[in-house]
């Protein structure tokens, strides 16, 4: 997957504040998330557009 950022994605500064509070990081119990930033940006896209999950742009994955 290529590295992209849309205008509604989290900024690097916002991500730096949020990332330490998310589960699924290396060294924590349980499963390790593949890409928390991509997941958060995907959820934000859904919330901002009001589109259903099946209409996600391909850049956000399945």
HUKA-V796694 format. One record per pair of residues at least 24 apart in sequence whose C-alpha atoms are under 7 Angstrom apart, sorted by the first residue. I is the first residue (numbers start at 1). J is the second residue. If there is no record, write none. Layout:
BEGIN
I J
I J
END
This chain:
BEGIN
9 41
10 41
END
